[in-house]
Amino acid sequence: MSLSSSPILLSLATRVLKTVVHSTGPVLNVDRNPLLAWILKRTFYAQFCGGENKREVSQCIEELHKVGYSGIVLEYAMEVLSDGTNLSQEDIARDITAWKKGLLDTVSMVNRGDFIAFKYVCP
């Protein structure tokens, strides 16, 4: 977390992520490069996310309970690396629909004593 709060490193990481997100080539495109996908999932993603689906999130919650945590906070955060200037109303509506589905799926995973948080930044 200390590293991610450095303005220089945050700026660099943001530029790298934008390059990866918008890449169509076979090396920097996460969907086309299984090694890059594996690295990102086990580093950046693992630091900030409990999982990609209900099974992975439930397993993460179970592991946290085993080591003594209670009152887990689940959050569905849809990140968009765009300034919003090139998005059509259809793009925005599609993003909102995806965010709503993700949030409702997250709410379905909350157990007694847990918490739900949500975030959505309009483009």
N, C-alpha and C positions, 0 to 999 in steps of 0.2 A: 504494500500500500504506500509505503514511503516513496518508492521509486515512481509510482504512478502519479504522485502529487507534484513531481518536479515539472515546472512549466516547459523546460527544454525537452525532457523525455516525453511528456504528454503531447507536445506539438509534433515531435518526430513520430510517435506511435500513431497519432491521428493521420498524418500523411501516409504512413505505411498502410494503415487499415483502409484508407480511401483508395489507394492504389490497388490493394488486393480485392476490395469489393467491386471495383469497376473494371478489373482486368478480364479480358476475354481470352488471353493466351493460355497455353497449357501449363506454364510454370507457376504463375501467380494466381490463377483462378482456383479457388478452393474446391469448387465442384468438379474440376478436371484434374486436380493434383491430389491424389490420396495421401501422399506423404505430408504435404502442407496442411491438409485437413486434420491429419492425425496430430501433427505438432501443435497446431492452434487449439485443438480440443483439449489436449493434455497440459497446456500452459495457460494462455490467457483465459480461455473459456472455463477451465477447471477452477481458476481462481475466483471467478465471479458468478458462476452458474451452478445450480444444483443438478442440472440434467436437461436433456432435450425432449424427454417424454415423461409420461406419468411413472413408468417403471423406474427410470433413472432417478427421478426426483424422490419417489417413495423410498428407494434404496438409500439415497443420501440422507433423508430425514431419519430413517432407521439407524444409520450409522451415527448420526449426531445424538440421537437419544441414547445409544449404547455408551457413549463417552460422557453422558451426563447433561447434555443440553436439553432444555425444555422450552416451550413457547417459541417454536421455530417461526420465523418471518418469511413468508413466501411472497415473491414479487414477480410479476410479469412485466418486463420492461422491453418495449419494442424500440430498438435504436435505428435511426435513419440517418445515414451519412449523406445528407443533402441540405442545401440551403432553401429548398422549396420552390425556387424560381422556375424550375423546368417541369414541375409536376402538374398534370392536368387534374381536373375535378374527379375524374374516374380513378386516377392513381391515388389521390387522397382518400376517396371513398373505399378503395380496395385495402389501403393500409389501415384505415379505421376498422373495417370489418375483420381483418386479420388480428388486429390488436384486441378487439372485443372477444373473438373466439379464444385467443390465448389467455386473456384475463379470466374468462369464465372457466376454462379448463384448469387454470391455476386455483381458482376458488374451490373447485371440486376436490382438490387435494388437501385442503386445510383440515386438520384434525382438532379435536377439543383442546383448547389451551394454546393453539397456534394463532398466528396473526396473518393478515393479508395486507399487502401494500401494493399500490399500482402507480404507474407513471406513464404518461403519454405527452409528448411535446408535439404540438401541431406544427407542421412545416410552414 
